[in-house]
Amino acid sequence: MMYLITYDISNDKTRTKVADILEKFGKRVQFSCFEVECTEKELSELFKRIDKLINKQTDHVIAYPLTKNSLKGETAICGKREEKTPPM
C-alpha cells in the first residue's frame, strides 16, 4: 500500500533523523512529506523506529493511506511539479 507520511517535529536533530529514515523507505515530495510504499508490517516497523526518536509531547508523525482511486490522478497542481517516475 502507498502512504503519504507527514511530520511536525520541533527538534532539528530529531527531524533530520526521522527524515533520513523516511528517505530510506520512500520519496520526499515536500520538506516534511514523503510517499512511502510498504506493507502494514513494514509501516509498523517504521513507526517503531520513529517512535523511539520523537518527543511524544510535542511531535507527531502521521501516515495517510493512499487508495488506488486516490492515485489515479491529481486534482490540482499549483506551482512546479516534479515529473512522476513510472513504477518499476
C-alpha positions in Angstrom: 0.0 0.0 0.0 1.1 3.6 -0.7 1.1 6.0 2.2 1.6 9.8 2.5 3.6 10.3 5.7 3.9 13.8 7.2 5.6 15.0 10.3 5.8 18.0 12.6 9.0 17.7 14.7 10.4 20.6 16.8 14.0 19.4 17.3 16.3 19.8 14.3 18.4 16.8 15.0 15.4 14.5 15.6 13.7 15.9 12.5 16.8 15.1 10.4 17.0 11.6 11.8 13.3 10.9 11.0 13.7 12.4 7.5 16.8 10.1 6.9 14.7 7.1 8.0 11.8 8.0 5.7 14.1 8.7 2.8 15.2 5.0 3.0 11.6 3.9 2.8 10.2 6.3 0.2 10.4 9.5 -1.7 10.3 13.1 -0.3 7.6 15.1 -2.0 7.7 18.2 0.3 10.0 19.2 3.2 8.1 17.2 5.8 6.1 14.9 3.5 7.0 11.5 2.0 5.4 9.0 -0.3 6.1 5.5 1.0 5.1 2.2 -0.5 5.2 -0.6 2.1 3.2 -3.3 3.8 1.3 -2.8 7.1 4.1 -4.8 8.8 6.8 -2.6 7.3 4.8 0.6 8.3 4.6 -0.7 11.9 8.4 -1.3 12.0 9.0 2.1 10.5 6.8 3.7 13.2 8.6 1.7 16.0 11.9 3.2 14.8 10.5 6.7 14.6 8.6 6.4 18.0 12.0 5.9 19.7 13.2 9.2 18.4 10.4 11.7 18.8 9.1 13.7 21.7 5.6 12.3 22.2 4.5 15.6 23.9 5.4 17.9 21.1 6.0 15.9 17.9 3.8 13.9 15.6 4.1 11.7 12.5 1.0 10.7 10.5 0.6 8.1 7.8 -2.3 8.6 5.4 -3.1 5.5 3.3 -3.5 6.3 -0.4 -6.0 4.2 -2.2 -5.9 3.1 -5.8 -8.6 5.6 -6.6 -6.7 8.5 -5.0 -3.6 7.5 -7.0 -5.5 7.6 -10.4 -4.9 11.3 -10.9 -4.1 14.6 -9.2 -6.9 17.0 -8.6 -4.9 20.2 -8.8 -1.3 21.3 -9.0 -0.1 24.8 -8.3 3.5 25.7 -9.0 6.3 23.5 -10.2 5.7 19.7 -10.1 8.4 17.1 -10.3 7.9 14.6 -13.1 6.5 11.3 -12.0 8.7 8.3 -12.4 7.0 5.2 -13.8 6.5 2.4 -11.2 9.0 -0.5 -11.5 
